Amino acid sequence: MPKMKTNSSAKKRFSLTGTGKIKRKDAYKSHILTKKTTKQKRNLTTTSYVSDGDLGNVRRMLCIGK
């Protein structure tokens, strides 16, 4: 059976931590920033973790078995 291919867009967007969690960046921080408040932009800078509901799909895209 051939090897699984990692989704190229997923490997640019997600990163794996040492404990096995998957980090992601918050959305809505790429453009149209003039109408957003400084507080909102600052809070969007932080990274968070992939939720449990999406974890299976992200793991499949990154070819991480579990």
HTML snippet that shows the backbone in 3Dmol.js (N, CA, C, O; Angstrom):
<script src="https://3Dmol.org/build/3Dmol-min.js"></script>
<div id="view" style="width:600px;height:400px;position:relative"></div>
<script>
const pdb = `
ATOM      1  N   MET A   1       0.841  -1.188   0.000  1.00  0.00           N
ATOM      2  CA  MET A   1       0.000   0.000   0.000  1.00  0.00           C
ATOM      3  C   MET A   1       0.882   1.246   0.000  1.00  0.00           C
ATOM      4  O   MET A   1       1.867   1.290   0.738  1.00  0.00           O
ATOM      5  N   PRO A   2       0.560   2.255  -0.803  1.00  0.00           N
ATOM      6  CA  PRO A   2       1.420   3.440  -0.871  1.00  0.00           C
ATOM      7  C   PRO A   2       1.331   4.280   0.396  1.00  0.00           C
ATOM      8  O   PRO A   2       0.401   4.158   1.193  1.00  0.00           O
ATOM      9  N   LYS A   3       2.327   5.130   0.548  1.00  0.00           N
ATOM     10  CA  LYS A   3       2.358   6.011   1.710  1.00  0.00           C
ATOM     11  C   LYS A   3       1.269   7.074   1.601  1.00  0.00           C
ATOM     12  O   LYS A   3       0.849   7.443   0.505  1.00  0.00           O
ATOM     13  N   MET A   4       0.820   7.559   2.760  1.00  0.00           N
ATOM     14  CA  MET A   4      -0.161   8.636   2.784  1.00  0.00           C
ATOM     15  C   MET A   4       0.552   9.956   2.501  1.00  0.00           C
ATOM     16  O   MET A   4       1.676  10.169   2.955  1.00  0.00           O
ATOM     17  N   LYS A   5      -0.096  10.832   1.757  1.00  0.00           N
ATOM     18  CA  LYS A   5       0.473  12.150   1.499  1.00  0.00           C
ATOM     19  C   LYS A   5      -0.093  13.150   2.494  1.00  0.00           C
ATOM     20  O   LYS A   5      -1.299  13.183   2.738  1.00  0.00           O
ATOM     21  N   THR A   6       0.790  13.970   3.069  1.00  0.00           N
ATOM     22  CA  THR A   6       0.371  15.030   3.973  1.00  0.00           C
ATOM     23  C   THR A   6      -0.268  16.146   3.166  1.00  0.00           C
ATOM     24  O   THR A   6       0.224  16.512   2.099  1.00  0.00           O
ATOM     25  N   ASN A   7      -1.363  16.684   3.678  1.00  0.00           N
ATOM     26  CA  ASN A   7      -2.022  17.805   3.033  1.00  0.00           C
ATOM     27  C   ASN A   7      -1.114  19.026   3.125  1.00  0.00           C
ATOM     28  O   ASN A   7      -0.741  19.433   4.225  1.00  0.00           O
ATOM     29  N   SER A   8      -0.756  19.612   1.998  1.00  0.00           N
ATOM     30  CA  SER A   8       0.222  20.700   1.967  1.00  0.00           C
ATOM     31  C   SER A   8      -0.284  21.954   2.662  1.00  0.00           C
ATOM     32  O   SER A   8       0.492  22.670   3.294  1.00  0.00           O
ATOM     33  N   SER A   9      -1.577  22.226   2.550  1.00  0.00           N
ATOM     34  CA  SER A   9      -2.100  23.427   3.210  1.00  0.00           C
ATOM     35  C   SER A   9      -2.162  23.231   4.720  1.00  0.00           C
ATOM     36  O   SER A   9      -1.995  24.185   5.479  1.00  0.00           O
ATOM     37  N   ALA A  10      -2.401  22.001   5.156  1.00  0.00           N
ATOM     38  CA  ALA A  10      -2.495  21.732   6.594  1.00  0.00           C
ATOM     39  C   ALA A  10      -1.130  21.817   7.258  1.00  0.00           C
ATOM     40  O   ALA A  10      -1.031  22.301   8.386  1.00  0.00           O
ATOM     41  N   LYS A  11      -0.085  21.364   6.598  1.00  0.00           N
ATOM     42  CA  LYS A  11       1.223  21.390   7.242  1.00  0.00           C
ATOM     43  C   LYS A  11       1.751  22.822   7.384  1.00  0.00           C
ATOM     44  O   LYS A  11       2.647  23.070   8.191  1.00  0.00           O
ATOM     45  N   LYS A  12       1.205  23.767   6.607  1.00  0.00           N
ATOM     46  CA  LYS A  12       1.582  25.168   6.768  1.00  0.00           C
ATOM     47  C   LYS A  12       0.788  25.849   7.883  1.00  0.00           C
ATOM     48  O   LYS A  12       1.237  26.855   8.433  1.00  0.00           O
ATOM     49  N   ARG A  13      -0.383  25.315   8.222  1.00  0.00           N
ATOM     50  CA  ARG A  13      -1.282  25.978   9.168  1.00  0.00           C
ATOM     51  C   ARG A  13      -1.227  25.424  10.577  1.00  0.00           C
ATOM     52  O   ARG A  13      -1.576  26.131  11.523  1.00  0.00           O
ATOM     53  N   PHE A  14      -0.802  24.189  10.746  1.00  0.00           N
ATOM     54  CA  PHE A  14      -0.816  23.538  12.052  1.00  0.00           C
ATOM     55  C   PHE A  14       0.588  23.098  12.429  1.00  0.00           C
ATOM     56  O   PHE A  14       1.418  22.810  11.566  1.00  0.00           O
ATOM     57  N   SER A  15       0.845  23.050  13.740  1.00  0.00           N
ATOM     58  CA  SER A  15       2.119  22.524  14.215  1.00  0.00           C
ATOM     59  C   SER A  15       1.862  21.663  15.438  1.00  0.00           C
ATOM     60  O   SER A  15       0.921  21.898  16.196  1.00  0.00           O
ATOM     61  N   LEU A  16       2.708  20.666  15.616  1.00  0.00           N
ATOM     62  CA  LEU A  16       2.551  19.695  16.681  1.00  0.00           C
ATOM     63  C   LEU A  16       3.419  20.100  17.868  1.00  0.00           C
ATOM     64  O   LEU A  16       4.576  20.481  17.696  1.00  0.00           O
ATOM     65  N   THR A  17       2.855  20.017  19.075  1.00  0.00           N
ATOM     66  CA  THR A  17       3.619  20.328  20.281  1.00  0.00           C
ATOM     67  C   THR A  17       4.314  19.066  20.775  1.00  0.00           C
ATOM     68  O   THR A  17       4.093  17.975  20.248  1.00  0.00           O
ATOM     69  N   GLY A  18       5.143  19.223  21.779  1.00  0.00           N
ATOM     70  CA  GLY A  18       5.862  18.090  22.327  1.00  0.00           C
ATOM     71  C   GLY A  18       4.964  17.093  23.020  1.00  0.00           C
ATOM     72  O   GLY A  18       5.286  15.907  23.086  1.00  0.00           O
ATOM     73  N   THR A  19       3.826  17.561  23.544  1.00  0.00           N
ATOM     74  CA  THR A  19       2.901  16.673  24.242  1.00  0.00           C
ATOM     75  C   THR A  19       1.877  16.043  23.313  1.00  0.00           C
ATOM     76  O   THR A  19       1.040  15.260  23.762  1.00  0.00           O
ATOM     77  N   GLY A  20       1.926  16.369  22.023  1.00  0.00           N
ATOM     78  CA  GLY A  20       1.031  15.749  21.056  1.00  0.00           C
ATOM     79  C   GLY A  20      -0.176  16.578  20.687  1.00  0.00           C
ATOM     80  O   GLY A  20      -0.991  16.146  19.873  1.00  0.00           O
ATOM     81  N   LYS A  21      -0.314  17.774  21.271  1.00  0.00           N
ATOM     82  CA  LYS A  21      -1.418  18.644  20.895  1.00  0.00           C
ATOM     83  C   LYS A  21      -1.091  19.333  19.575  1.00  0.00           C
ATOM     84  O   LYS A  21       0.069  19.403  19.171  1.00  0.00           O
ATOM     85  N   ILE A  22      -2.121  19.839  18.909  1.00  0.00           N
ATOM     86  CA  ILE A  22      -1.926  20.515  17.626  1.00  0.00           C
ATOM     87  C   ILE A  22      -2.264  21.987  17.802  1.00  0.00           C
ATOM     88  O   ILE A  22      -3.378  22.341  18.186  1.00  0.00           O
ATOM     89  N   LYS A  23      -1.277  22.847  17.515  1.00  0.00           N
ATOM     90  CA  LYS A  23      -1.456  24.282  17.650  1.00  0.00           C
ATOM     91  C   LYS A  23      -1.999  24.866  16.353  1.00  0.00           C
ATOM     92  O   LYS A  23      -1.737  24.357  15.264  1.00  0.00           O
ATOM     93  N   ARG A  24      -2.762  25.950  16.497  1.00  0.00           N
ATOM     94  CA  ARG A  24      -3.280  26.666  15.338  1.00  0.00           C
ATOM     95  C   ARG A  24      -3.309  28.150  15.655  1.00  0.00           C
ATOM     96  O   ARG A  24      -3.284  28.546  16.821  1.00  0.00           O
ATOM     97  N   LYS A  25      -3.361  28.960  14.625  1.00  0.00           N
ATOM     98  CA  LYS A  25      -3.490  30.396  14.805  1.00  0.00           C
ATOM     99  C   LYS A  25      -4.956  30.782  14.699  1.00  0.00           C
ATOM    100  O   LYS A  25      -5.753  30.082  14.074  1.00  0.00           O
ATOM    101  N   ASP A  26      -5.303  31.908  15.319  1.00  0.00           N
ATOM    102  CA  ASP A  26      -6.672  32.403  15.241  1.00  0.00           C
ATOM    103  C   ASP A  26      -6.935  33.018  13.873  1.00  0.00           C
ATOM    104  O   ASP A  26      -6.029  33.557  13.238  1.00  0.00           O
ATOM    105  N   ALA A  27      -8.169  32.934  13.433  1.00  0.00           N
ATOM    106  CA  ALA A  27      -8.561  33.502  12.140  1.00  0.00           C
ATOM    107  C   ALA A  27      -8.833  34.998  12.288  1.00  0.00           C
ATOM    108  O   ALA A  27      -8.735  35.543  13.387  1.00  0.00           O
ATOM    109  N   TYR A  28      -9.170  35.652  11.194  1.00  0.00           N
ATOM    110  CA  TYR A  28      -9.563  37.063  11.127  1.00  0.00           C
ATOM    111  C   TYR A  28      -8.415  38.016  11.460  1.00  0.00           C
ATOM    112  O   TYR A  28      -8.659  39.102  11.987  1.00  0.00           O
ATOM    113  N   LYS A  29      -7.167  37.636  11.166  1.00  0.00           N
ATOM    114  CA  LYS A  29      -6.036  38.514  11.468  1.00  0.00           C
ATOM    115  C   LYS A  29      -5.211  38.782  10.213  1.00  0.00           C
ATOM    116  O   LYS A  29      -4.063  39.214  10.313  1.00  0.00           O
ATOM    117  N   SER A  30      -5.784  38.530   9.024  1.00  0.00           N
ATOM    118  CA  SER A  30      -4.962  38.654   7.817  1.00  0.00           C
ATOM    119  C   SER A  30      -5.206  39.951   7.050  1.00  0.00           C
ATOM    120  O   SER A  30      -4.260  40.516   6.500  1.00  0.00           O
ATOM    121  N   HIS A  31      -6.434  40.436   6.997  1.00  0.00           N
ATOM    122  CA  HIS A  31      -6.706  41.669   6.249  1.00  0.00           C
ATOM    123  C   HIS A  31      -7.931  42.348   6.839  1.00  0.00           C
ATOM    124  O   HIS A  31      -8.590  41.804   7.726  1.00  0.00           O
ATOM    125  N   ILE A  32      -8.228  43.533   6.344  1.00  0.00           N
ATOM    126  CA  ILE A  32      -9.291  44.412   6.858  1.00  0.00           C
ATOM    127  C   ILE A  32      -9.073  44.638   8.358  1.00  0.00           C
ATOM    128  O   ILE A  32      -9.965  44.409   9.174  1.00  0.00           O
ATOM    129  N   LEU A  33      -7.873  45.091   8.694  1.00  0.00           N
ATOM    130  CA  LEU A  33      -7.525  45.282  10.095  1.00  0.00           C
ATOM    131  C   LEU A  33      -7.827  46.690  10.589  1.00  0.00           C
ATOM    132  O   LEU A  33      -7.748  46.946  11.791  1.00  0.00           O
ATOM    133  N   THR A  34      -8.171  47.609   9.689  1.00  0.00           N
ATOM    134  CA  THR A  34      -8.381  48.996  10.113  1.00  0.00           C
ATOM    135  C   THR A  34      -9.655  49.152  10.929  1.00  0.00           C
ATOM    136  O   THR A  34      -9.716  50.008  11.812  1.00  0.00           O
ATOM    137  N   LYS A  35     -10.669  48.349  10.656  1.00  0.00           N
ATOM    138  CA  LYS A  35     -11.917  48.472  11.399  1.00  0.00           C
ATOM    139  C   LYS A  35     -11.917  47.663  12.696  1.00  0.00           C
ATOM    140  O   LYS A  35     -12.852  47.777  13.488  1.00  0.00           O
ATOM    141  N   LYS A  36     -10.890  46.853  12.925  1.00  0.00           N
ATOM    142  CA  LYS A  36     -10.810  46.071  14.153  1.00  0.00           C
ATOM    143  C   LYS A  36     -10.068  46.872  15.223  1.00  0.00           C
ATOM    144  O   LYS A  36      -9.136  47.618  14.924  1.00  0.00           O
ATOM    145  N   THR A  37     -10.495  46.704  16.458  1.00  0.00           N
ATOM    146  CA  THR A  37      -9.868  47.441  17.549  1.00  0.00           C
ATOM    147  C   THR A  37      -8.496  46.848  17.866  1.00  0.00           C
ATOM    148  O   THR A  37      -8.191  45.713  17.499  1.00  0.00           O
ATOM    149  N   THR A  38      -7.680  47.639  18.555  1.00  0.00           N
ATOM    150  CA  THR A  38      -6.355  47.168  18.934  1.00  0.00           C
ATOM    151  C   THR A  38      -6.444  45.974  19.861  1.00  0.00           C
ATOM    152  O   THR A  38      -5.642  45.046  19.762  1.00  0.00           O
ATOM    153  N   LYS A  39      -7.407  45.992  20.756  1.00  0.00           N
ATOM    154  CA  LYS A  39      -7.601  44.877  21.684  1.00  0.00           C
ATOM    155  C   LYS A  39      -7.960  43.600  20.933  1.00  0.00           C
ATOM    156  O   LYS A  39      -7.461  42.523  21.257  1.00  0.00           O
ATOM    157  N   GLN A  40      -8.823  43.721  19.935  1.00  0.00           N
ATOM    158  CA  GLN A  40      -9.234  42.551  19.160  1.00  0.00           C
ATOM    159  C   GLN A  40      -8.054  41.970  18.386  1.00  0.00           C
ATOM    160  O   GLN A  40      -7.869  40.753  18.342  1.00  0.00           O
ATOM    161  N   LYS A  41      -7.254  42.852  17.773  1.00  0.00           N
ATOM    162  CA  LYS A  41      -6.099  42.378  17.018  1.00  0.00           C
ATOM    163  C   LYS A  41      -5.059  41.737  17.940  1.00  0.00           C
ATOM    164  O   LYS A  41      -4.430  40.744  17.575  1.00  0.00           O
ATOM    165  N   ARG A  42      -4.882  42.298  19.113  1.00  0.00           N
ATOM    166  CA  ARG A  42      -3.930  41.742  20.073  1.00  0.00           C
ATOM    167  C   ARG A  42      -4.370  40.359  20.550  1.00  0.00           C
ATOM    168  O   ARG A  42      -3.542  39.458  20.685  1.00  0.00           O
ATOM    169  N   ASN A  43      -5.659  40.187  20.803  1.00  0.00           N
ATOM    170  CA  ASN A  43      -6.162  38.899  21.255  1.00  0.00           C
ATOM    171  C   ASN A  43      -6.131  37.841  20.150  1.00  0.00           C
ATOM    172  O   ASN A  43      -6.053  36.647  20.441  1.00  0.00           O
ATOM    173  N   LEU A  44      -6.191  38.264  18.895  1.00  0.00           N
ATOM    174  CA  LEU A  44      -6.123  37.316  17.779  1.00  0.00           C
ATOM    175  C   LEU A  44      -4.699  36.849  17.499  1.00  0.00           C
ATOM    176  O   LEU A  44      -4.496  35.897  16.746  1.00  0.00           O
ATOM    177  N   THR A  45      -3.709  37.513  18.101  1.00  0.00           N
ATOM    178  CA  THR A  45      -2.316  37.154  17.863  1.00  0.00           C
ATOM    179  C   THR A  45      -1.950  35.840  18.546  1.00  0.00           C
ATOM    180  O   THR A  45      -1.068  35.119  18.078  1.00  0.00           O
ATOM    181  N   THR A  46      -2.629  35.527  19.659  1.00  0.00           N
ATOM    182  CA  THR A  46      -2.271  34.338  20.422  1.00  0.00           C
ATOM    183  C   THR A  46      -2.625  33.067  19.651  1.00  0.00           C
ATOM    184  O   THR A  46      -3.533  33.050  18.819  1.00  0.00           O
ATOM    185  N   THR A  47      -1.888  32.017  19.950  1.00  0.00           N
ATOM    186  CA  THR A  47      -2.191  30.716  19.347  1.00  0.00           C
ATOM    187  C   THR A  47      -3.099  29.932  20.282  1.00  0.00           C
ATOM    188  O   THR A  47      -3.121  30.171  21.490  1.00  0.00           O
ATOM    189  N   SER A  48      -3.832  29.013  19.722  1.00  0.00           N
ATOM    190  CA  SER A  48      -4.695  28.148  20.520  1.00  0.00           C
ATOM    191  C   SER A  48      -4.561  26.729  19.977  1.00  0.00           C
ATOM    192  O   SER A  48      -3.792  26.475  19.049  1.00  0.00           O
ATOM    193  N   TYR A  49      -5.315  25.816  20.564  1.00  0.00           N
ATOM    194  CA  TYR A  49      -5.229  24.420  20.176  1.00  0.00           C
ATOM    195  C   TYR A  49      -6.466  24.013  19.373  1.00  0.00           C
ATOM    196  O   TYR A  49      -7.533  24.613  19.506  1.00  0.00           O
ATOM    197  N   VAL A  50      -6.307  23.008  18.557  1.00  0.00           N
ATOM    198  CA  VAL A  50      -7.405  22.488  17.756  1.00  0.00           C
ATOM    199  C   VAL A  50      -8.414  21.838  18.691  1.00  0.00           C
ATOM    200  O   VAL A  50      -8.037  21.103  19.604  1.00  0.00           O
ATOM    201  N   SER A  51      -9.695  22.106  18.464  1.00  0.00           N
ATOM    202  CA  SER A  51     -10.736  21.567  19.329  1.00  0.00           C
ATOM    203  C   SER A  51     -10.873  20.054  19.113  1.00  0.00           C
ATOM    204  O   SER A  51     -10.415  19.500  18.114  1.00  0.00           O
ATOM    205  N   ASP A  52     -11.518  19.416  20.086  1.00  0.00           N
ATOM    206  CA  ASP A  52     -11.663  17.961  20.032  1.00  0.00           C
ATOM    207  C   ASP A  52     -12.505  17.510  18.838  1.00  0.00           C
ATOM    208  O   ASP A  52     -12.271  16.434  18.286  1.00  0.00           O
ATOM    209  N   GLY A  53     -13.480  18.322  18.438  1.00  0.00           N
ATOM    210  CA  GLY A  53     -14.323  17.954  17.316  1.00  0.00           C
ATOM    211  C   GLY A  53     -13.590  17.951  15.987  1.00  0.00           C
ATOM    212  O   GLY A  53     -13.935  17.181  15.091  1.00  0.00           O
ATOM    213  N   ASP A  54     -12.581  18.803  15.849  1.00  0.00           N
ATOM    214  CA  ASP A  54     -11.826  18.894  14.597  1.00  0.00           C
ATOM    215  C   ASP A  54     -10.529  18.098  14.622  1.00  0.00           C
ATOM    216  O   ASP A  54      -9.838  18.007  13.607  1.00  0.00           O
ATOM    217  N   LEU A  55     -10.199  17.531  15.753  1.00  0.00           N
ATOM    218  CA  LEU A  55      -8.899  16.887  15.910  1.00  0.00           C
ATOM    219  C   LEU A  55      -8.710  15.712  14.951  1.00  0.00           C
ATOM    220  O   LEU A  55      -7.620  15.525  14.409  1.00  0.00           O
ATOM    221  N   GLY A  56      -9.754  14.928  14.741  1.00  0.00           N
ATOM    222  CA  GLY A  56      -9.629  13.781  13.846  1.00  0.00           C
ATOM    223  C   GLY A  56      -9.355  14.185  12.412  1.00  0.00           C
ATOM    224  O   GLY A  56      -8.528  13.577  11.732  1.00  0.00           O
ATOM    225  N   ASN A  57     -10.053  15.214  11.953  1.00  0.00           N
ATOM    226  CA  ASN A  57      -9.844  15.672  10.572  1.00  0.00           C
ATOM    227  C   ASN A  57      -8.444  16.236  10.380  1.00  0.00           C
ATOM    228  O   ASN A  57      -7.803  15.977   9.361  1.00  0.00           O
ATOM    229  N   VAL A  58      -7.966  17.004  11.354  1.00  0.00           N
ATOM    230  CA  VAL A  58      -6.633  17.602  11.240  1.00  0.00           C
ATOM    231  C   VAL A  58      -5.566  16.529  11.306  1.00  0.00           C
ATOM    232  O   VAL A  58      -4.583  16.589  10.568  1.00  0.00           O
ATOM    233  N   ARG A  59      -5.742  15.552  12.174  1.00  0.00           N
ATOM    234  CA  ARG A  59      -4.791  14.446  12.264  1.00  0.00           C
ATOM    235  C   ARG A  59      -4.719  13.670  10.949  1.00  0.00           C
ATOM    236  O   ARG A  59      -3.646  13.243  10.524  1.00  0.00           O
ATOM    237  N   ARG A  60      -5.868  13.498  10.322  1.00  0.00           N
ATOM    238  CA  ARG A  60      -5.901  12.785   9.047  1.00  0.00           C
ATOM    239  C   ARG A  60      -5.178  13.584   7.963  1.00  0.00           C
ATOM    240  O   ARG A  60      -4.472  13.011   7.134  1.00  0.00           O
ATOM    241  N   MET A  61      -5.355  14.903   7.972  1.00  0.00           N
ATOM    242  CA  MET A  61      -4.676  15.731   6.962  1.00  0.00           C
ATOM    243  C   MET A  61      -3.154  15.743   7.183  1.00  0.00           C
ATOM    244  O   MET A  61      -2.386  15.812   6.223  1.00  0.00           O
ATOM    245  N   LEU A  62      -2.725  15.676   8.452  1.00  0.00           N
ATOM    246  CA  LEU A  62      -1.294  15.691   8.753  1.00  0.00           C
ATOM    247  C   LEU A  62      -0.691  14.295   8.781  1.00  0.00           C
ATOM    248  O   LEU A  62       0.510  14.145   9.007  1.00  0.00           O
ATOM    249  N   CYS A  63      -1.515  13.266   8.552  1.00  0.00           N
ATOM    250  CA  CYS A  63      -1.075  11.861   8.558  1.00  0.00           C
ATOM    251  C   CYS A  63      -0.455  11.486   9.901  1.00  0.00           C
ATOM    252  O   CYS A  63       0.592  10.842   9.959  1.00  0.00           O
ATOM    253  N   ILE A  64      -1.120  11.902  10.979  1.00  0.00           N
ATOM    254  CA  ILE A  64      -0.685  11.541  12.326  1.00  0.00           C
ATOM    255  C   ILE A  64      -1.615  10.448  12.816  1.00  0.00           C
ATOM    256  O   ILE A  64      -2.807  10.686  13.013  1.00  0.00           O
ATOM    257  N   GLY A  65      -1.090   9.271  13.012  1.00  0.00           N
ATOM    258  CA  GLY A  65      -1.920   8.168  13.452  1.00  0.00           C
ATOM    259  C   GLY A  65      -2.195   8.204  14.945  1.00  0.00           C
ATOM    260  O   GLY A  65      -1.377   8.685  15.729  1.00  0.00           O
ATOM    261  N   LYS A  66      -3.354   7.692  15.329  1.00  0.00           N
ATOM    262  CA  LYS A  66      -3.669   7.550  16.753  1.00  0.00           C
ATOM    263  C   LYS A  66      -4.853   6.651  16.929  1.00  0.00           C
ATOM    264  O   LYS A  66      -5.277   6.404  18.058  1.00  0.00           O
TER     265      LYS A  66
END
`;
const viewer = $3Dmol.createViewer("view");
viewer.addModel(pdb, "pdb");
viewer.setStyle({}, {cartoon: {color: "spectrum"}});
viewer.zoomTo();
viewer.render();
</script>
